[in-house]
Amino acid sequence: MSALFNFQSLLSVILLLICTCAYLRAFFPSLMDRNKTGLLGTFWKCARIGERKSPYIAVCCIIMAFSILFLT
């Protein structure tokens, strides 16, 4: 089933996108910073969310991992 139709999978994809963008921005800041608008600006926004809300994102990742491993 596609991640668009399953809410838990959609949340997993969004969390992975946020974590990946924040990780890539830590190593390649110029890559993310030059694309602040448009379609590629979505990745910059995800990186900013991952940086600013890092403790909350980490807790969400742990909860999601627990639910995927033990509840499904």
Predicted model as a PDB file, atoms N, CA, C, CB and O in Angstrom, pLDDT in the B-factor column:
MODEL        1                                                                  
ATOM      1  N   MET A   1       0.843  -1.179   0.000  1.00 56.00           N  
ATOM      2  CA  MET A   1       0.000   0.000   0.000  1.00 56.00           C  
ATOM      3  C   MET A   1       0.888   1.242   0.000  1.00 56.00           C  
ATOM      4  CB  MET A   1      -0.959  -0.002   1.220  1.00 56.00           C  
ATOM      5  O   MET A   1       1.951   1.253   0.620  1.00 56.00           O  
ATOM      6  N   SER A   2       0.463   2.244  -0.672  1.00 62.00           N  
ATOM      7  CA  SER A   2       1.225   3.480  -0.776  1.00 62.00           C  
ATOM      8  C   SER A   2       1.241   4.228   0.553  1.00 62.00           C  
ATOM      9  CB  SER A   2       0.647   4.369  -1.874  1.00 62.00           C  
ATOM     10  O   SER A   2       0.311   4.128   1.354  1.00 62.00           O  
ATOM     11  N   ALA A   3       2.310   4.972   0.767  1.00 58.00           N  
ATOM     12  CA  ALA A   3       2.433   5.744   2.005  1.00 58.00           C  
ATOM     13  C   ALA A   3       1.426   6.888   2.058  1.00 58.00           C  
ATOM     14  CB  ALA A   3       3.849   6.295   2.145  1.00 58.00           C  
ATOM     15  O   ALA A   3       1.178   7.437   3.132  1.00 58.00           O  
ATOM     16  N   LEU A   4       0.851   7.250   0.937  1.00 62.00           N  
ATOM     17  CA  LEU A   4      -0.118   8.342   0.932  1.00 62.00           C  
ATOM     18  C   LEU A   4      -1.459   7.920   1.513  1.00 62.00           C  
ATOM     19  CB  LEU A   4      -0.312   8.858  -0.478  1.00 62.00           C  
ATOM     20  O   LEU A   4      -2.214   8.763   1.999  1.00 62.00           O  
ATOM     21  N   PHE A   5      -1.765   6.633   1.470  1.00 76.00           N  
ATOM     22  CA  PHE A   5      -3.073   6.163   1.920  1.00 76.00           C  
ATOM     23  C   PHE A   5      -3.044   5.569   3.322  1.00 76.00           C  
ATOM     24  CB  PHE A   5      -3.603   5.140   0.957  1.00 76.00           C  
ATOM     25  O   PHE A   5      -4.098   5.317   3.908  1.00 76.00           O  
ATOM     26  N   ASN A   6      -1.881   5.350   3.854  1.00 81.00           N  
ATOM     27  CA  ASN A   6      -1.744   4.815   5.199  1.00 81.00           C  
ATOM     28  C   ASN A   6      -1.139   5.914   6.074  1.00 81.00           C  
ATOM     29  CB  ASN A   6      -0.860   3.512   5.215  1.00 81.00           C  
ATOM     30  O   ASN A   6      -0.031   6.384   5.812  1.00 81.00           O  
ATOM     31  N   PHE A   7      -1.867   6.317   7.108  1.00 82.00           N  
ATOM     32  CA  PHE A   7      -1.451   7.471   7.909  1.00 82.00           C  
ATOM     33  C   PHE A   7      -0.143   7.208   8.635  1.00 82.00           C  
ATOM     34  CB  PHE A   7      -2.533   7.835   8.913  1.00 82.00           C  
ATOM     35  O   PHE A   7       0.699   8.102   8.715  1.00 82.00           O  
ATOM     36  N   GLN A   8       0.051   6.011   9.165  1.00 83.00           N  
ATOM     37  CA  GLN A   8       1.287   5.705   9.878  1.00 83.00           C  
ATOM     38  C   GLN A   8       2.485   5.739   8.926  1.00 83.00           C  
ATOM     39  CB  GLN A   8       1.187   4.329  10.560  1.00 83.00           C  
ATOM     40  O   GLN A   8       3.561   6.208   9.298  1.00 83.00           O  
ATOM     41  N   SER A   9       2.304   5.254   7.725  1.00 83.00           N  
ATOM     42  CA  SER A   9       3.395   5.292   6.742  1.00 83.00           C  
ATOM     43  C   SER A   9       3.690   6.723   6.304  1.00 83.00           C  
ATOM     44  CB  SER A   9       3.046   4.431   5.517  1.00 83.00           C  
ATOM     45  O   SER A   9       4.848   7.084   6.095  1.00 83.00           O  
ATOM     46  N   LEU A  10       2.652   7.532   6.167  1.00 85.00           N  
ATOM     47  CA  LEU A  10       2.842   8.933   5.811  1.00 85.00           C  
ATOM     48  C   LEU A  10       3.633   9.668   6.888  1.00 85.00           C  
ATOM     49  CB  LEU A  10       1.490   9.615   5.592  1.00 85.00           C  
ATOM     50  O   LEU A  10       4.525  10.456   6.570  1.00 85.00           O  
ATOM     51  N   LEU A  11       3.318   9.422   8.152  1.00 86.00           N  
ATOM     52  CA  LEU A  11       4.072  10.038   9.243  1.00 86.00           C  
ATOM     53  C   LEU A  11       5.522   9.561   9.247  1.00 86.00           C  
ATOM     54  CB  LEU A  11       3.412   9.726  10.592  1.00 86.00           C  
ATOM     55  O   LEU A  11       6.431  10.343   9.526  1.00 86.00           O  
ATOM     56  N   SER A  12       5.740   8.301   8.942  1.00 88.00           N  
ATOM     57  CA  SER A  12       7.114   7.778   8.868  1.00 88.00           C  
ATOM     58  C   SER A  12       7.906   8.458   7.769  1.00 88.00           C  
ATOM     59  CB  SER A  12       7.102   6.268   8.636  1.00 88.00           C  
ATOM     60  O   SER A  12       9.068   8.814   7.965  1.00 88.00           O  
ATOM     61  N   VAL A  13       7.287   8.639   6.619  1.00 89.00           N  
ATOM     62  CA  VAL A  13       7.960   9.294   5.497  1.00 89.00           C  
ATOM     63  C   VAL A  13       8.288  10.744   5.838  1.00 89.00           C  
ATOM     64  CB  VAL A  13       7.087   9.230   4.231  1.00 89.00           C  
ATOM     65  O   VAL A  13       9.376  11.225   5.522  1.00 89.00           O  
ATOM     66  N   ILE A  14       7.361  11.435   6.476  1.00 90.00           N  
ATOM     67  CA  ILE A  14       7.597  12.837   6.847  1.00 90.00           C  
ATOM     68  C   ILE A  14       8.724  12.940   7.873  1.00 90.00           C  
ATOM     69  CB  ILE A  14       6.304  13.475   7.409  1.00 90.00           C  
ATOM     70  O   ILE A  14       9.584  13.813   7.759  1.00 90.00           O  
ATOM     71  N   LEU A  15       8.729  12.063   8.868  1.00 91.00           N  
ATOM     72  CA  LEU A  15       9.806  12.076   9.864  1.00 91.00           C  
ATOM     73  C   LEU A  15      11.150  11.760   9.235  1.00 91.00           C  
ATOM     74  CB  LEU A  15       9.512  11.080  10.978  1.00 91.00           C  
ATOM     75  O   LEU A  15      12.152  12.397   9.561  1.00 91.00           O  
ATOM     76  N   LEU A  16      11.183  10.787   8.342  1.00 91.00           N  
ATOM     77  CA  LEU A  16      12.432  10.466   7.658  1.00 91.00           C  
ATOM     78  C   LEU A  16      12.906  11.622   6.787  1.00 91.00           C  
ATOM     79  CB  LEU A  16      12.261   9.214   6.810  1.00 91.00           C  
ATOM     80  O   LEU A  16      14.107  11.881   6.706  1.00 91.00           O  
ATOM     81  N   LEU A  17      11.979  12.318   6.136  1.00 91.00           N  
ATOM     82  CA  LEU A  17      12.346  13.475   5.317  1.00 91.00           C  
ATOM     83  C   LEU A  17      12.947  14.582   6.180  1.00 91.00           C  
ATOM     84  CB  LEU A  17      11.120  14.004   4.553  1.00 91.00           C  
ATOM     85  O   LEU A  17      13.962  15.173   5.812  1.00 91.00           O  
ATOM     86  N   ILE A  18      12.330  14.862   7.313  1.00 91.00           N  
ATOM     87  CA  ILE A  18      12.830  15.907   8.204  1.00 91.00           C  
ATOM     88  C   ILE A  18      14.213  15.539   8.739  1.00 91.00           C  
ATOM     89  CB  ILE A  18      11.849  16.138   9.370  1.00 91.00           C  
ATOM     90  O   ILE A  18      15.120  16.371   8.742  1.00 91.00           O  
ATOM     91  N   CYS A  19      14.374  14.303   9.187  1.00 91.00           N  
ATOM     92  CA  CYS A  19      15.666  13.872   9.740  1.00 91.00           C  
ATOM     93  C   CYS A  19      16.758  13.873   8.672  1.00 91.00           C  
ATOM     94  CB  CYS A  19      15.543  12.472  10.359  1.00 91.00           C  
ATOM     95  O   CYS A  19      17.887  14.285   8.938  1.00 91.00           O  
ATOM     96  N   THR A  20      16.427  13.415   7.475  1.00 91.00           N  
ATOM     97  CA  THR A  20      17.410  13.376   6.392  1.00 91.00           C  
ATOM     98  C   THR A  20      17.835  14.775   5.978  1.00 91.00           C  
ATOM     99  CB  THR A  20      16.847  12.629   5.190  1.00 91.00           C  
ATOM    100  O   THR A  20      19.022  15.023   5.767  1.00 91.00           O  
ATOM    101  N   CYS A  21      16.887  15.686   5.859  1.00 91.00           N  
ATOM    102  CA  CYS A  21      17.218  17.054   5.468  1.00 91.00           C  
ATOM    103  C   CYS A  21      18.079  17.747   6.525  1.00 91.00           C  
ATOM    104  CB  CYS A  21      15.940  17.858   5.227  1.00 91.00           C  
ATOM    105  O   CYS A  21      19.023  18.462   6.188  1.00 91.00           O  
ATOM    106  N   ALA A  22      17.757  17.536   7.797  1.00 90.00           N  
ATOM    107  CA  ALA A  22      18.561  18.139   8.861  1.00 90.00           C  
ATOM    108  C   ALA A  22      19.972  17.552   8.873  1.00 90.00           C  
ATOM    109  CB  ALA A  22      17.888  17.930  10.229  1.00 90.00           C  
ATOM    110  O   ALA A  22      20.943  18.270   9.110  1.00 90.00           O  
ATOM    111  N   TYR A  23      20.083  16.252   8.618  1.00 90.00           N  
ATOM    112  CA  TYR A  23      21.398  15.603   8.583  1.00 90.00           C  
ATOM    113  C   TYR A  23      22.226  16.121   7.407  1.00 90.00           C  
ATOM    114  CB  TYR A  23      21.242  14.070   8.489  1.00 90.00           C  
ATOM    115  O   TYR A  23      23.410  16.420   7.561  1.00 90.00           O  
ATOM    116  N   LEU A  24      21.604  16.225   6.242  1.00 89.00           N  
ATOM    117  CA  LEU A  24      22.339  16.710   5.075  1.00 89.00           C  
ATOM    118  C   LEU A  24      22.737  18.172   5.222  1.00 89.00           C  
ATOM    119  CB  LEU A  24      21.505  16.529   3.818  1.00 89.00           C  
ATOM    120  O   LEU A  24      23.801  18.576   4.754  1.00 89.00           O  
ATOM    121  N   ARG A  25      21.891  18.967   5.868  1.00 88.00           N  
ATOM    122  CA  ARG A  25      22.219  20.378   6.053  1.00 88.00           C  
ATOM    123  C   ARG A  25      23.412  20.556   6.991  1.00 88.00           C  
ATOM    124  CB  ARG A  25      21.008  21.135   6.597  1.00 88.00           C  
ATOM    125  O   ARG A  25      24.163  21.524   6.865  1.00 88.00           O  
ATOM    126  N   ALA A  26      23.587  19.631   7.923  1.00 88.00           N  
ATOM    127  CA  ALA A  26      24.733  19.711   8.830  1.00 88.00           C  
ATOM    128  C   ALA A  26      26.046  19.506   8.074  1.00 88.00           C  
ATOM    129  CB  ALA A  26      24.600  18.668   9.951  1.00 88.00           C  
ATOM    130  O   ALA A  26      27.062  20.104   8.426  1.00 88.00           O  
ATOM    131  N   PHE A  27      26.031  18.676   7.051  1.00 90.00           N  
ATOM    132  CA  PHE A  27      27.248  18.402   6.288  1.00 90.00           C  
ATOM    133  C   PHE A  27      27.413  19.306   5.068  1.00 90.00           C  
ATOM    134  CB  PHE A  27      27.254  16.967   5.847  1.00 90.00           C  
ATOM    135  O   PHE A  27      28.537  19.648   4.698  1.00 90.00           O  
ATOM    136  N   PHE A  28      26.299  19.694   4.439  1.00 87.00           N  
ATOM    137  CA  PHE A  28      26.342  20.528   3.235  1.00 87.00           C  
ATOM    138  C   PHE A  28      25.406  21.724   3.387  1.00 87.00           C  
ATOM    139  CB  PHE A  28      25.960  19.703   1.985  1.00 87.00           C  
ATOM    140  O   PHE A  28      24.359  21.766   2.741  1.00 87.00           O  
ATOM    141  N   PRO A  29      25.763  22.699   4.230  1.00 86.00           N  
ATOM    142  CA  PRO A  29      24.835  23.820   4.458  1.00 86.00           C  
ATOM    143  C   PRO A  29      24.585  24.665   3.216  1.00 86.00           C  
ATOM    144  CB  PRO A  29      25.367  24.704   5.550  1.00 86.00           C  
ATOM    145  O   PRO A  29      23.485  25.191   3.044  1.00 86.00           O  
ATOM    146  N   SER A  30      25.575  24.803   2.357  1.00 86.00           N  
ATOM    147  CA  SER A  30      25.376  25.633   1.167  1.00 86.00           C  
ATOM    148  C   SER A  30      24.387  24.995   0.197  1.00 86.00           C  
ATOM    149  CB  SER A  30      26.709  25.875   0.462  1.00 86.00           C  
ATOM    150  O   SER A  30      23.701  25.701  -0.542  1.00 86.00           O  
ATOM    151  N   LEU A  31      24.309  23.678   0.196  1.00 82.00           N  
ATOM    152  CA  LEU A  31      23.375  22.977  -0.685  1.00 82.00           C  
ATOM    153  C   LEU A  31      21.936  23.293  -0.322  1.00 82.00           C  
ATOM    154  CB  LEU A  31      23.610  21.471  -0.622  1.00 82.00           C  
ATOM    155  O   LEU A  31      21.104  23.503  -1.204  1.00 82.00           O  
ATOM    156  N   MET A  32      21.634  23.329   0.969  1.00 80.00           N  
ATOM    157  CA  MET A  32      20.274  23.609   1.418  1.00 80.00           C  
ATOM    158  C   MET A  32      19.960  25.105   1.412  1.00 80.00           C  
ATOM    159  CB  MET A  32      20.064  23.046   2.811  1.00 80.00           C  
ATOM    160  O   MET A  32      18.835  25.503   1.110  1.00 80.00           O  
ATOM    161  N   ASP A  33      20.948  25.930   1.743  1.00 81.00           N  
ATOM    162  CA  ASP A  33      20.678  27.358   1.913  1.00 81.00           C  
ATOM    163  C   ASP A  33      20.441  28.102   0.611  1.00 81.00           C  
ATOM    164  CB  ASP A  33      21.810  27.994   2.633  1.00 81.00           C  
ATOM    165  O   ASP A  33      19.818  29.163   0.617  1.00 81.00           O  
ATOM    166  N   ARG A  34      20.919  27.575  -0.495  1.00 85.00           N  
ATOM    167  CA  ARG A  34      20.715  28.312  -1.754  1.00 85.00           C  
ATOM    168  C   ARG A  34      19.330  28.079  -2.354  1.00 85.00           C  
ATOM    169  CB  ARG A  34      21.776  27.912  -2.766  1.00 85.00           C  
ATOM    170  O   ARG A  34      18.921  28.810  -3.256  1.00 85.00           O  
ATOM    171  N   ASN A  35      18.608  27.078  -1.872  1.00 79.00           N  
ATOM    172  CA  ASN A  35      17.274  26.772  -2.388  1.00 79.00           C  
ATOM    173  C   ASN A  35      16.236  26.998  -1.294  1.00 79.00           C  
ATOM    174  CB  ASN A  35      17.204  25.314  -2.911  1.00 79.00           C  
ATOM    175  O   ASN A  35      15.739  26.044  -0.696  1.00 79.00           O  
ATOM    176  N   LYS A  36      15.914  28.253  -1.037  1.00 83.00           N  
ATOM    177  CA  LYS A  36      14.956  28.561   0.024  1.00 83.00           C  
ATOM    178  C   LYS A  36      13.534  28.740  -0.485  1.00 83.00           C  
ATOM    179  CB  LYS A  36      15.384  29.802   0.747  1.00 83.00           C  
ATOM    180  O   LYS A  36      12.601  28.813   0.314  1.00 83.00           O  
ATOM    181  N   THR A  37      13.352  28.812  -1.784  1.00 84.00           N  
ATOM    182  CA  THR A  37      12.020  28.985  -2.353  1.00 84.00           C  
ATOM    183  C   THR A  37      11.780  27.909  -3.391  1.00 84.00           C  
ATOM    184  CB  THR A  37      11.855  30.392  -2.975  1.00 84.00           C  
ATOM    185  O   THR A  37      12.706  27.244  -3.856  1.00 84.00           O  
ATOM    186  N   GLY A  38      10.525  27.756  -3.738  1.00 82.00           N  
ATOM    187  CA  GLY A  38      10.177  26.787  -4.763  1.00 82.00           C  
ATOM    188  C   GLY A  38      10.055  25.378  -4.215  1.00 82.00           C  
ATOM    189  O   GLY A  38       9.925  25.170  -3.009  1.00 82.00           O  
ATOM    190  N   LEU A  39      10.100  24.415  -5.123  1.00 84.00           N  
ATOM    191  CA  LEU A  39       9.947  23.023  -4.738  1.00 84.00           C  
ATOM    192  C   LEU A  39      11.107  22.546  -3.868  1.00 84.00           C  
ATOM    193  CB  LEU A  39       9.832  22.152  -5.972  1.00 84.00           C  
ATOM    194  O   LEU A  39      10.893  21.808  -2.906  1.00 84.00           O  
ATOM    195  N   LEU A  40      12.314  22.952  -4.189  1.00 83.00           N  
ATOM    196  CA  LEU A  40      13.468  22.558  -3.381  1.00 83.00           C  
ATOM    197  C   LEU A  40      13.499  23.281  -2.036  1.00 83.00           C  
ATOM    198  CB  LEU A  40      14.757  22.834  -4.143  1.00 83.00           C  
ATOM    199  O   LEU A  40      14.223  22.871  -1.129  1.00 83.00           O  
ATOM    200  N   GLY A  41      12.727  24.339  -1.905  1.00 87.00           N  
ATOM    201  CA  GLY A  41      12.612  25.037  -0.633  1.00 87.00           C  
ATOM    202  C   GLY A  41      11.937  24.184   0.430  1.00 87.00           C  
ATOM    203  O   GLY A  41      12.092  24.438   1.625  1.00 87.00           O  
ATOM    204  N   THR A  42      11.192  23.177   0.002  1.00 89.00           N  
ATOM    205  CA  THR A  42      10.570  22.253   0.945  1.00 89.00           C  
ATOM    206  C   THR A  42      11.630  21.522   1.759  1.00 89.00           C  
ATOM    207  CB  THR A  42       9.679  21.245   0.205  1.00 89.00           C  
ATOM    208  O   THR A  42      11.455  21.304   2.958  1.00 89.00           O  
ATOM    209  N   PHE A  43      12.726  21.143   1.112  1.00 89.00           N  
ATOM    210  CA  PHE A  43      13.803  20.457   1.820  1.00 89.00           C  
ATOM    211  C   PHE A  43      14.480  21.393   2.823  1.00 89.00           C  
ATOM    212  CB  PHE A  43      14.836  19.913   0.820  1.00 89.00           C  
ATOM    213  O   PHE A  43      14.862  20.964   3.912  1.00 89.00           O  
ATOM    214  N   TRP A  44      14.630  22.673   2.457  1.00 89.00           N  
ATOM    215  CA  TRP A  44      15.203  23.652   3.376  1.00 89.00           C  
ATOM    216  C   TRP A  44      14.290  23.830   4.596  1.00 89.00           C  
ATOM    217  CB  TRP A  44      15.421  25.008   2.658  1.00 89.00           C  
ATOM    218  O   TRP A  44      14.766  23.932   5.726  1.00 89.00           O  
ATOM    219  N   LYS A  45      12.975  23.867   4.355  1.00 90.00           N  
ATOM    220  CA  LYS A  45      12.031  24.014   5.458  1.00 90.00           C  
ATOM    221  C   LYS A  45      12.046  22.796   6.366  1.00 90.00           C  
ATOM    222  CB  LYS A  45      10.625  24.246   4.924  1.00 90.00           C  
ATOM    223  O   LYS A  45      11.960  22.925   7.587  1.00 90.00           O  
ATOM    224  N   CYS A  46      12.153  21.619   5.775  1.00 89.00           N  
ATOM    225  CA  CYS A  46      12.246  20.396   6.586  1.00 89.00           C  
ATOM    226  C   CYS A  46      13.524  20.395   7.421  1.00 89.00           C  
ATOM    227  CB  CYS A  46      12.203  19.144   5.683  1.00 89.00           C  
ATOM    228  O   CYS A  46      13.519  19.948   8.568  1.00 89.00           O  
ATOM    229  N   ALA A  47      14.612  20.892   6.849  1.00 90.00           N  
ATOM    230  CA  ALA A  47      15.869  20.971   7.597  1.00 90.00           C  
ATOM    231  C   ALA A  47      15.740  21.945   8.765  1.00 90.00           C  
ATOM    232  CB  ALA A  47      17.024  21.400   6.672  1.00 90.00           C  
ATOM    233  O   ALA A  47      16.250  21.676   9.852  1.00 90.00           O  
ATOM    234  N   ARG A  48      15.069  23.066   8.552  1.00 90.00           N  
ATOM    235  CA  ARG A  48      14.869  24.036   9.635  1.00 90.00           C  
ATOM    236  C   ARG A  48      14.004  23.453  10.745  1.00 90.00           C  
ATOM    237  CB  ARG A  48      14.227  25.318   9.092  1.00 90.00           C  
ATOM    238  O   ARG A  48      14.273  23.673  11.926  1.00 90.00           O  
ATOM    239  N   ILE A  49      12.968  22.711  10.369  1.00 90.00           N  
ATOM    240  CA  ILE A  49      12.118  22.062  11.381  1.00 90.00           C  
ATOM    241  C   ILE A  49      12.944  21.062  12.175  1.00 90.00           C  
ATOM    242  CB  ILE A  49      10.899  21.355  10.720  1.00 90.00           C  
ATOM    243  O   ILE A  49      12.828  20.993  13.398  1.00 90.00           O  
ATOM    244  N   GLY A  50      13.775  20.289  11.491  1.00 88.00           N  
ATOM    245  CA  GLY A  50      14.608  19.295  12.154  1.00 88.00           C  
ATOM    246  C   GLY A  50      15.629  19.906  13.094  1.00 88.00           C  
ATOM    247  O   GLY A  50      15.968  19.319  14.121  1.00 88.00           O  
ATOM    248  N   GLU A  51      16.124  21.099  12.736  1.00 86.00           N  
ATOM    249  CA  GLU A  51      17.103  21.769  13.600  1.00 86.00           C  
ATOM    250  C   GLU A  51      16.437  22.424  14.804  1.00 86.00           C  
ATOM    251  CB  GLU A  51      17.878  22.819  12.806  1.00 86.00           C  
ATOM    252  O   GLU A  51      16.921  22.296  15.929  1.00 86.00           O  
ATOM    253  N   ARG A  52      15.357  23.107  14.580  1.00 89.00           N  
ATOM    254  CA  ARG A  52      14.730  23.879  15.646  1.00 89.00           C  
ATOM    255  C   ARG A  52      13.917  23.014  16.603  1.00 89.00           C  
ATOM    256  CB  ARG A  52      13.845  24.941  15.053  1.00 89.00           C  
ATOM    257  O   ARG A  52      13.875  23.287  17.803  1.00 89.00           O  
ATOM    258  N   LYS A  53      13.287  21.999  16.095  1.00 88.00           N  
ATOM    259  CA  LYS A  53      12.438  21.122  16.913  1.00 88.00           C  
ATOM    260  C   LYS A  53      13.106  19.775  17.145  1.00 88.00           C  
ATOM    261  CB  LYS A  53      11.071  20.918  16.244  1.00 88.00           C  
ATOM    262  O   LYS A  53      12.428  18.750  17.219  1.00 88.00           O  
ATOM    263  N   SER A  54      14.399  19.768  17.257  1.00 84.00           N  
ATOM    264  CA  SER A  54      15.169  18.526  17.326  1.00 84.00           C  
ATOM    265  C   SER A  54      14.740  17.587  18.456  1.00 84.00           C  
ATOM    266  CB  SER A  54      16.619  18.852  17.485  1.00 84.00           C  
ATOM    267  O   SER A  54      14.590  16.393  18.197  1.00 84.00           O  
ATOM    268  N   PRO A  55      14.536  18.048  19.686  1.00 88.00           N  
ATOM    269  CA  PRO A  55      14.111  17.099  20.732  1.00 88.00           C  
ATOM    270  C   PRO A  55      12.737  16.486  20.440  1.00 88.00           C  
ATOM    271  CB  PRO A  55      14.077  17.801  22.092  1.00 88.00           C  
ATOM    272  O   PRO A  55      12.521  15.299  20.687  1.00 88.00           O  
ATOM    273  N   TYR A  56      11.823  17.283  19.921  1.00 88.00           N  
ATOM    274  CA  TYR A  56      10.489  16.771  19.610  1.00 88.00           C  
ATOM    275  C   TYR A  56      10.532  15.782  18.452  1.00 88.00           C  
ATOM    276  CB  TYR A  56       9.541  17.922  19.280  1.00 88.00           C  
ATOM    277  O   TYR A  56       9.831  14.771  18.468  1.00 88.00           O  
ATOM    278  N   ILE A  57      11.345  16.070  17.458  1.00 88.00           N  
ATOM    279  CA  ILE A  57      11.496  15.170  16.319  1.00 88.00           C  
ATOM    280  C   ILE A  57      12.129  13.860  16.778  1.00 88.00           C  
ATOM    281  CB  ILE A  57      12.349  15.827  15.208  1.00 88.00           C  
ATOM    282  O   ILE A  57      11.731  12.791  16.318  1.00 88.00           O  
ATOM    283  N   ALA A  58      13.106  13.927  17.676  1.00 87.00           N  
ATOM    284  CA  ALA A  58      13.746  12.715  18.185  1.00 87.00           C  
ATOM    285  C   ALA A  58      12.748  11.850  18.953  1.00 87.00           C  
ATOM    286  CB  ALA A  58      14.935  13.077  19.087  1.00 87.00           C  
ATOM    287  O   ALA A  58      12.733  10.629  18.794  1.00 87.00           O  
ATOM    288  N   VAL A  59      11.922  12.472  19.775  1.00 89.00           N  
ATOM    289  CA  VAL A  59      10.904  11.721  20.519  1.00 89.00           C  
ATOM    290  C   VAL A  59       9.905  11.097  19.548  1.00 89.00           C  
ATOM    291  CB  VAL A  59      10.171  12.641  21.534  1.00 89.00           C  
ATOM    292  O   VAL A  59       9.506   9.947  19.730  1.00 89.00           O  
ATOM    293  N   CYS A  60       9.501  11.831  18.532  1.00 88.00           N  
ATOM    294  CA  CYS A  60       8.575  11.288  17.533  1.00 88.00           C  
ATOM    295  C   CYS A  60       9.192  10.112  16.791  1.00 88.00           C  
ATOM    296  CB  CYS A  60       8.166  12.376  16.538  1.00 88.00           C  
ATOM    297  O   CYS A  60       8.498   9.140  16.494  1.00 88.00           O  
ATOM    298  N   CYS A  61      10.476  10.185  16.487  1.00 89.00           N  
ATOM    299  CA  CYS A  61      11.153   9.075  15.814  1.00 89.00           C  
ATOM    300  C   CYS A  61      11.199   7.843  16.706  1.00 89.00           C  
ATOM    301  CB  CYS A  61      12.574   9.481  15.405  1.00 89.00           C  
ATOM    302  O   CYS A  61      11.009   6.727  16.224  1.00 89.00           O  
ATOM    303  N   ILE A  62      11.446   8.024  17.986  1.00 89.00           N  
ATOM    304  CA  ILE A  62      11.482   6.892  18.915  1.00 89.00           C  
ATOM    305  C   ILE A  62      10.091   6.265  19.053  1.00 89.00           C  
ATOM    306  CB  ILE A  62      12.007   7.344  20.299  1.00 89.00           C  
ATOM    307  O   ILE A  62       9.951   5.042  19.047  1.00 89.00           O  
ATOM    308  N   ILE A  63       9.077   7.104  19.175  1.00 90.00           N  
ATOM    309  CA  ILE A  63       7.706   6.591  19.269  1.00 90.00           C  
ATOM    310  C   ILE A  63       7.315   5.859  17.993  1.00 90.00           C  
ATOM    311  CB  ILE A  63       6.718   7.735  19.544  1.00 90.00           C  
ATOM    312  O   ILE A  63       6.688   4.801  18.048  1.00 90.00           O  
ATOM    313  N   MET A  64       7.682   6.419  16.847  1.00 89.00           N  
ATOM    314  CA  MET A  64       7.346   5.777  15.577  1.00 89.00           C  
ATOM    315  C   MET A  64       8.077   4.453  15.432  1.00 89.00           C  
ATOM    316  CB  MET A  64       7.686   6.699  14.400  1.00 89.00           C  
ATOM    317  O   MET A  64       7.492   3.474  14.968  1.00 89.00           O  
ATOM    318  N   ALA A  65       9.346   4.404  15.819  1.00 89.00           N  
ATOM    319  CA  ALA A  65      10.098   3.150  15.746  1.00 89.00           C  
ATOM    320  C   ALA A  65       9.471   2.096  16.657  1.00 89.00           C  
ATOM    321  CB  ALA A  65      11.574   3.380  16.132  1.00 89.00           C  
ATOM    322  O   ALA A  65       9.347   0.934  16.269  1.00 89.00           O  
ATOM    323  N   PHE A  66       9.077   2.495  17.858  1.00 91.00           N  
ATOM    324  CA  PHE A  66       8.434   1.559  18.781  1.00 91.00           C  
ATOM    325  C   PHE A  66       7.129   1.034  18.194  1.00 91.00           C  
ATOM    326  CB  PHE A  66       8.173   2.233  20.138  1.00 91.00           C  
ATOM    327  O   PHE A  66       6.853  -0.164  18.259  1.00 91.00           O  
ATOM    328  N   SER A  67       6.332   1.923  17.624  1.00 88.00           N  
ATOM    329  CA  SER A  67       5.040   1.492  17.085  1.00 88.00           C  
ATOM    330  C   SER A  67       5.211   0.596  15.862  1.00 88.00           C  
ATOM    331  CB  SER A  67       4.188   2.707  16.723  1.00 88.00           C  
ATOM    332  O   SER A  67       4.432  -0.338  15.673  1.00 88.00           O  
ATOM    333  N   ILE A  68       6.210   0.861  15.033  1.00 86.00           N  
ATOM    334  CA  ILE A  68       6.435   0.013  13.860  1.00 86.00           C  
ATOM    335  C   ILE A  68       6.959  -1.367  14.285  1.00 86.00           C  
ATOM    336  CB  ILE A  68       7.433   0.691  12.886  1.00 86.00           C  
ATOM    337  O   ILE A  68       6.537  -2.389  13.744  1.00 86.00           O  
ATOM    338  N   LEU A  69       7.871  -1.386  15.247  1.00 89.00           N  
ATOM    339  CA  LEU A  69       8.466  -2.652  15.656  1.00 89.00           C  
ATOM    340  C   LEU A  69       7.534  -3.533  16.474  1.00 89.00           C  
ATOM    341  CB  LEU A  69       9.701  -2.389  16.439  1.00 89.00           C  
ATOM    342  O   LEU A  69       7.523  -4.752  16.302  1.00 89.00           O  
ATOM    343  N   PHE A  70       6.755  -2.931  17.359  1.00 90.00           N  
ATOM    344  CA  PHE A  70       6.015  -3.737  18.329  1.00 90.00           C  
ATOM    345  C   PHE A  70       4.503  -3.710  18.182  1.00 90.00           C  
ATOM    346  CB  PHE A  70       6.358  -3.292  19.682  1.00 90.00           C  
ATOM    347  O   PHE A  70       3.835  -4.596  18.716  1.00 90.00           O  
ATOM    348  N   LEU A  71       3.940  -2.752  17.494  1.00 82.00           N  
ATOM    349  CA  LEU A  71       2.491  -2.654  17.417  1.00 82.00           C  
ATOM    350  C   LEU A  71       1.898  -3.095  16.082  1.00 82.00           C  
ATOM    351  CB  LEU A  71       2.083  -1.259  17.689  1.00 82.00           C  
ATOM    352  O   LEU A  71       0.697  -3.355  16.007  1.00 82.00           O  
ATOM    353  N   THR A  72       2.689  -3.184  15.051  1.00 68.00           N  
ATOM    354  CA  THR A  72       2.130  -3.601  13.759  1.00 68.00           C  
ATOM    355  C   THR A  72       2.559  -4.984  13.389  1.00 68.00           C  
ATOM    356  CB  THR A  72       2.532  -2.646  12.671  1.00 68.00           C  
ATOM    357  O   THR A  72       2.177  -5.486  12.332  1.00 68.00           O  
TER     358      THR A  72                                                      
ENDMDL                                                                          
END                                                                             
